[in-house]
Amino acid sequence: MARINIFGKAENRLRPVWQASVPDHAIALAWAPDGARLAVAAVSGPVVIFDANTGKPLHQLKGHGFGTAALSWQPNGNLLASVGQDNKVRLWDTASGQEAMALDAGASWAEKVVWHPSGQFLATAAGKKVKVWSAAGELVRELPPQAGTVMDLKWRPGTNHLSLLAYGAVTTYDPLASTDPVKVLAWKGSPLALAWSPDGKILAHGNQDSTVHFWYYDESRDLQMWGYRTKVRELAWEFSSRYLATGGGPVVCIWDCQAGPNGPEGSKPTMLVGHGEESNLTALAYQSRGFLLASAALDGRVILWQPTNRKGAQVGEFQFAGGESSALAWSPDDKSLAAGCGTGAVAVFRAG
C-alpha cells in the first residue's frame, strides 16, 4: 500500500474535559444511552461508572474476579452487561451500583457481549458457545458450537439476525426463531473482528493473516484487501456505509466502498499517517452520525481525523503519558469522545 501523508496543522478540536483512572489497563468503555454516565472496565476485573460530565466516580463494581473482557450498556435502559474470565455474564443495575444477576456463560472464558438495539435481548460468546438472553436473564437460545472460538459477534442492522465470527466462516442466525443458520459465509482462515456496515449490506472482518475480507451479504459475494503490516483487529464504518476505516499497523487505512461497481476492489485506499512509525493502532471509532474518526495506538496518542478534509485530515490530538491508548468510544450524541489507556487513565473530550 502506498502511503499518503495528509497530516494537517488545523486547530486542535480534541478538547479534554476531565481525566480520571481505573485500577489498571482500561480494556473497555461503554456510554449510558443518555450520555450522562460512562462505564470503564479494568482488565483485572473492576468496573467504574463515572459521571460523564465531571469525571466523578459514581459506582465501582466488582466486575469479574479473573478479569473483565467486555462491556455493553443496554440501549434505552439501565442495565450494564459485562463478561470475563469467571464463566459469568453479569448484569448490573447502574442506578444502584448493585449486581442484578449473574448468568452461566457456558465456558470459563467469556469475551464478547452485545445488546440487541431494542434492548430486549443480549448475546454473549464464550469459547465456541453463543447464548442469547432476554433482558430479564432468561435463556432464549443456545446456538450450536462453532468450529473454533467465537472471536466476535454482531447483530445485523435492522434485523434480529446475529452474525458469529469463528474459524473458517461467518455464520448468521435468527436466534429468536431457530438454531438453524440463516447463512454461512465460508472462508479458509482465522478471522479476528467483524463489523457490519450501518445499512446492513456489507460485512467486513479483519484477519490473522493481515487481510480484510468484505462480504456483500445478500449476494454472498466477497473480496479481500491485503498488504497490512500486522493482523487486523481494528474496523470502523462511517455512518453512510461508504467508508470503512481499518488498522493493521500504524497507519489508518480507509476504503471507499462506492469507489466503483465492485466497491473498493481495485481502488487505492486513503492512508492517514499520524501515529509513530512503529506504533500499531489499537482502536478506531467513527461518530455514529458524523464524519469524525478517532484512532488510538501504542504510542499513547489519540488522534481525531476528518478524513474527507483533504486540506488537513488530522484535526485533533491528545497524548497519554506512559502507556498505550487502549480503547475509544463516542457518546450517543457524538459530541464527546472517551479514551482509555494502558496505565488505567481515562479521558473524556469534547470534539467540535
N, C-alpha and C positions, 0 to 999 in steps of 0.2 A: 504494500500500500504506500502510495506517495503521501507525504505529509504537507499540509498547507498551514502555515503558522498565521492565524488571524488574531493574534493577541492584540487586544485593544487597550488604550490608555484612558478609557472613559472614567467618569466619576464612579467611585465605589458605591454600588447600590445595595450592598450587603451590610446592613447596619445592625450591630449587636444590640439586643435589648437586655438580656441577662445571661449570666453564666452560673452554673451550679455543678454538682458532681454526684455520682453514684459510687458504690464501694470499689468497683474496678471496671474493666473494659465494658463500654456501652455497646451491647450487641444488637439491641432492637429498640425502636421508637414507635409509639402509637398515639395519635391525637384523639381526644374525645370528639364526637361528631359536631359539638357546638364550638370547638376550638378553644374552650376555656381551660382544659387540662391536658397535660402531656405525660404519658407513661414511658418510663425508661427502664429497660432491663439490664442488669449487670450480668456478665457471663457466669459468675459464681453462683447466681441464684436470685438475690433480692431484686424487687421491682419497686421503683419510687414513682409516685404520682405527684407531679408539680403543678402549681398554679401557673398556667401558661403566660399570664400577664406579668407576674412578679418574680417567678422562679422559686417561690416559697414551697418547700415540701409539704404536701397535704397528708400523704399516707406512705408508709414503707411496708410493702407486702413481702412475706417470706419467700415467695416465688417457689423455686424448685431446688431441693436440697443438694443435688449433684450438678446443678447448672441449669439456667434458663436458656432456651434456644430461640423462641419467637413469641411475639405478642400480636393480638388483633383486637381492636375495640369494636364492640357491637355497633353497627350503623343505627342511628336514631335510638340508641339505648344506653344503658348504664353498666353493662357487663363488659369486663375486660377478660379476654381469654389468653392463657399462656400455656406453653408446653415446654418440657425439658427432659432431663436425664433421670427421671424418677418414675417412669411409667405412668405419669399422670397428665391429664388435661385439667387445668384448674380454671374455674370461673370466679371472678372477683366482683363483689359489689363495690363499685368505685365511689359511691356516696359515703359508705360507712368505712371502707377500707378492710372489710371482712371477706373471708373466703365464702363464696356462696355454695360451691360444690366442687368435688374432685371426681374425675371420671377415669376409667381404665383406658389408656391409650392403645393397648394391645401389644406393646413391645417396650423394652426397658429404655429406649432412647427415642423420644418423640421430638421431631424437629420442625414441623410445619403446622400452622393453624391459620384458617381463614374463614371469616364470616361470609355468608351469602349477603348480597347487597340489601336484601329485605330485612336482615337482622333476625330472621326466624330460624336459620339453620347455620350450623358450624361444621366445617370439615377439618379433620386432623390426620396427619401422617406420622406413622411410627414404624420404622423398618420397612417391610413390604406391605404393611397394612394401612388401609384408609378407612376411617369411620366418619359417618355423618350423624350429627346430633341435632335435636331440637334445642331451642334456647332454654327450655326447661330441664335439659340434661338427659332427655330420653334418646336412646339409640334408635335412629331412623333406619340406618343401613350400614352394614359392614360389607365393603366391596371385596371381590376376590383378590387374593395375594398377587402382587405383581412379580415380574421376572427378577427384579432386583429392588434395591432400596428405593423408595419413592423420594426423589430428590426435590420435587416441587409439585404444587397443585394450585390450580386457579379455576374460578368459576368463569365460564364463557359469558361475556357481557350480554345482557338482555335475555338470558335463558336460565334454566335450572340445571344446566349441564356442567359437569365438573371434569376438568382435564388433569390427568395424572402423568407425571414425567418420571420414567424409570428406564432402566437399561433396555435398549432395543426398540422403544416405542413411546409415543404419546397416546394414551388411551382415554377416551372420553365416555362418561357415563351420565345417565339421568338418574341419580341416586334416590330421588324421591319416588321413582316408579319401579326400578328394576336393578338387578345386579348384572344384567347383560350389557356389554359395551354398545354405545351408540356408534362409535367409530374408532378404529385403530389405525394410527399412522405409524407404520413400521419404519425403523431406521437403525442401521447397524452401527451402534456407538454408545458412548456413555454421556448422556446429557446431564446438565447441572442445574439450569434455571430456565423457567419459561415465562413468557409474557404475552398476553392476548392484546391485540390492537383494540382500542376502545369501541370500534364498530363491530367487533366480533368476527371479522373476516380473515384475519391473518394471525397465526400462532407462530411465535418465534422462540427458539431455545438456543442457549449458549452451551458449549460442549467442552468436554475434557480434551479433545484433540485440537483445541484452538480454532474452532469454527463457530459460525452462527448459521442455524438452519431455519428457513422460512417455510411455512405451510399455508397455502391458500386453502382454507379448511373445506369449503363446500365442494371444491373440485378435487381435493386430495392431491393437489399439485405442489411440488416442492422445489426449492433451490437452496444453494449453500454458498456462504461467503467465507473466505479463508484469508490467511495472512496475518492473523493476530499473533502477538508475541507470547501470550500465556493463555491458559484455559479461560473461558468466558463465563463469568457469573453475573455480570452487570448488564441489565437490559432496562430500557425505559422508553415508553411510547409517548409521543406528543399527542395532544388531545384530539386532533383532527384525524389521526391514524395515518398521516402521511409520512412522518419521520420516526425512525427507530434509532435511539442512541445506544451504543454498545461500548463495553470496556474491553478487557482482554489485553491490558498493557497500560502504559502511562498516558495514552492519547485517547480522547473521546472521539469515537467514530460514529458518524450519523449517516444513515442510509435513507435515501428518498424513495419511498415505496410507490411513488407515482412518477418515477423518472422515465418510464416508457411502458410499452404494452406488457412487458414481462416484469414490471415492478423494478426493483433495484438491480436485477440481473444485468450484468454488463456495464453498469454505471460506476462512476467513481464517487466514493463517499466524501463528505466533508470531514476534515480532521481538525480537531480543536486541541492545540498544544498549549499547555499552561502548567501542568504538574511536572515535577522533576523527571529527568530522563530515565532514571532507574526506579521511579516511584509508581508502581502499578495502582490502578484505580481499585477502590473498594466498594463504591456505591454510586449510583446515578438516580436522579429523580427529576422528572418533569412536573411542572404545575398541572393540576387536573383540568384547568380551563384556560391556561395561558401559555406563553411562548418561552418562559424562562426555564432553564435546565440547570440543575446543581450537580456538581461532581465532587467526590471525596477520594482521597488517595493516601498511600502510605507516608507521604511527605508531611502529613498533618494539615494540609491545606483543604479548604472548602472553596470552590470556585463557582461563581454564578455566571452563566452564559446566556446570551441571546443569540442563538446560532444563526438566525436568518439575517442578523445585522452584519453585513459584510464590511462595514467601516470599523468594526471593533466588536467581535463576538464576546470577548471577556468583559463583563460589566461589573463584577464584584469579586472580592476575595477576603478570606479570613484564614488565619494561621493558628492552629492549636499548638501548644508548646509541649514537646517531649513525647509525643505519641502520634499514631496514625489516626486519621479521620476514619471512623468505622461505620457510621450509619447516617442516613438522611431521611427526612420526612417533611412534606409540605402540610401546612394546616389546611383544613377543609375549605377555607375561603381564599387560599393561595397567597395570602398576604405575609405569612410568616413561614420561616424555614427552621427546622430543628436539626441539629447535628450532634453526633456523639463522637467520643474519642477513646482510644485505647487506654488512656490513663484514667478513664472514668469521668472526664469532664463532659459537660453538656452545655450547649449554647443554643439560644433562640435568637433569630434575626428577623428584622423587617426587610422585605425585599421589594423595592419600588423602583 
